[in-house]
Amino acid sequence: MMGSIVLVGRAGPTGNPVSFLLSGDLQRVVSKTAPREVQGWEWETGRQLGRLSPPSEITFYCLDSESRWLAVGGIGGDIIVWDARTMREHWRLPTRGSRPISGWILSDPARLILGRENGQMEIFDLPSGRLLRQIDAHTDWINTIWWLPKRGIVITASHDQPLRLWGADSFALRRTLVGYQGEVY
């Protein structure tokens, strides 16, 4: 099983879940319950693992398919990576430049891919937090990042309209799909 499943709901006045991530191995569920809060749960037992509150309103959160890493980005530009098994902070990326809008975690090797408001895509080594590569991927916000592991492709969608397909090994641009009207999400 690869990737995560996203189920989207509606927020209620009592902090009801807004959205959920279910890890590909069905071991963890992560829910966003408020603009600044995510909670982690064990799938089998329903035991709550923890509650996380980043310093600013959440713009994205992603969980890898093996339930090892949870990354959360905030409107203030902060990015925090947690150990998804313990819900403890692993590393924090200082606020810099354009704010993060979207993210995806590749499992092998463990990489965090960020899409920023200025159209840049950044690739980080998850264990160390080291920036590996920065790419001018689009001319506007990167709304969505998706990984197709069997194809070795990372797909980005942006306000600038084209979908772009990147090689997951080298992050070389493989194809640009155009012809959309309006923003692509």
C-alpha positions in Angstrom: 0.0 0.0 0.0 1.5 3.3 -1.0 0.7 6.9 0.0 -2.1 8.2 2.2 -5.8 8.4 1.9 -7.4 11.7 2.6 -11.0 11.9 3.8 -12.4 15.4 4.0 -15.2 16.4 6.4 -16.6 19.6 7.8 -15.5 21.5 10.8 -18.0 21.9 13.7 -18.2 24.3 16.6 -16.7 21.8 19.1 -13.4 21.1 17.2 -14.7 18.3 15.1 -12.2 16.9 12.6 -11.8 19.0 9.4 -9.8 16.3 7.5 -8.0 13.0 8.1 -5.0 11.2 6.8 -4.9 7.4 7.0 -1.4 5.9 6.5 -1.0 3.4 3.7 -0.1 0.7 6.1 -3.3 1.4 8.1 -1.4 1.9 11.4 -2.1 5.6 12.0 -4.8 8.1 11.6 -4.0 11.8 11.8 -6.8 14.4 12.0 -6.8 18.1 11.7 -9.2 19.4 14.3 -8.6 23.1 14.4 -6.6 25.7 12.4 -3.6 25.0 14.7 -4.0 21.4 15.8 -3.5 17.9 14.6 -4.0 14.7 16.5 -2.6 11.2 16.0 -4.4 7.9 16.7 -3.6 4.2 16.5 -5.9 2.7 13.9 -6.4 -0.7 15.6 -6.9 0.4 19.2 -8.2 4.0 18.8 -5.6 5.1 21.3 -4.7 8.8 21.0 -0.9 9.2 20.4 -0.8 12.9 20.9 -1.9 16.4 20.0 0.3 18.8 18.1 0.0 22.5 17.9 2.2 24.3 15.4 2.9 28.0 16.0 0.7 29.2 13.1 -2.4 28.1 11.2 -1.8 24.8 9.3 -1.5 25.1 5.5 -0.7 21.4 4.9 0.0 18.2 6.7 1.2 14.8 5.3 1.9 11.4 6.6 4.2 8.8 5.0 2.8 5.4 3.9 4.8 3.6 6.6 3.5 5.8 9.5 7.0 6.9 10.4 6.9 10.7 9.6 4.3 13.4 10.0 5.1 16.9 8.5 3.1 20.0 9.1 3.4 23.4 7.5 2.0 26.7 8.7 0.9 30.0 7.3 3.7 31.6 9.2 6.3 29.7 7.2 7.1 27.2 9.8 7.6 23.5 9.0 7.8 20.8 11.7 8.4 17.1 11.2 7.3 14.7 13.9 7.9 11.0 14.6 4.4 9.7 13.7 4.7 6.7 16.1 5.4 8.8 19.2 4.0 12.2 18.1 7.3 13.8 19.2 9.0 16.6 17.3 11.9 15.4 15.2 13.1 18.6 13.6 11.8 22.1 12.9 12.7 24.2 9.8 13.0 27.8 10.6 10.7 30.3 8.9 12.3 31.4 5.7 11.1 32.9 2.4 7.8 32.0 0.9 5.3 30.1 3.0 4.7 26.4 2.5 1.3 25.5 0.8 1.5 21.8 0.1 3.7 18.8 1.0 4.2 15.1 0.4 6.5 12.5 2.0 8.3 9.9 -0.1 9.1 6.8 1.9 12.2 5.3 0.3 14.4 7.2 0.6 12.6 9.4 3.2 12.1 12.8 1.6 9.8 15.7 2.3 8.7 17.6 -0.8 7.3 21.1 -0.2 5.4 23.3 -2.5 5.7 27.0 -1.7 3.6 30.1 -2.4 6.2 31.4 -4.8 6.1 28.3 -7.0 9.3 26.7 -5.6 9.5 23.0 -4.8 12.0 22.0 -2.1 13.2 18.5 -1.3 14.5 17.7 2.2 16.1 14.7 3.7 13.6 13.7 6.4 16.0 12.1 8.9 18.3 15.1 9.0 16.1 18.0 7.8 18.8 19.0 5.3 17.6 20.8 2.1 18.7 18.7 -0.8 17.3 20.6 -3.7 15.3 23.7 -4.6 13.5 24.0 -7.9 11.6 26.9 -9.6 8.8 24.5 -10.4 5.9 26.9 -11.1 5.3 30.7 -11.3 2.6 30.6 -8.7 1.5 28.6 -5.6 2.0 24.9 -5.7 -1.5 23.8 -4.5 -0.9 20.0 -4.6 1.9 17.5 -4.7 1.2 13.8 -5.4 3.6 10.8 -5.7 3.1 7.8 -8.0 5.6 5.3 -6.5 5.2 2.6 -9.1 5.9 5.1 -11.9 8.6 7.0 -10.0 6.7 10.3 -10.7 6.0 13.3 -8.5 3.1 15.5 -9.8 2.6 19.2 -8.9 -0.4 21.4 -9.6 -0.4 25.1 -9.3 -2.3 28.4 -9.7 -0.3 28.9 -12.9 -2.4 26.1 -14.4 -0.1 23.4 -15.8 0.4 20.0 -14.1 4.1 19.1 -14.0 5.5 15.6 -13.8 8.9 15.1 -12.2 11.2 12.1 -11.9 11.1 11.1 -8.2 14.8 10.1 -8.3 16.3 13.2 -9.9 13.4 15.7 -9.8 14.1 16.4 -13.5 11.0 17.7 -15.3 9.5 14.9 -17.4 6.4 16.5 -18.8 4.1 19.5 -18.6 0.4 19.1 -19.1 -1.4 22.3 -20.2 -4.8 23.2 -21.5 -6.6 23.9 -18.2 -8.9 26.8 -17.6 -8.7 28.2 -14.1 -6.6 27.1 -11.2 -5.6 23.4 -10.8 -5.9 21.8 -7.3 
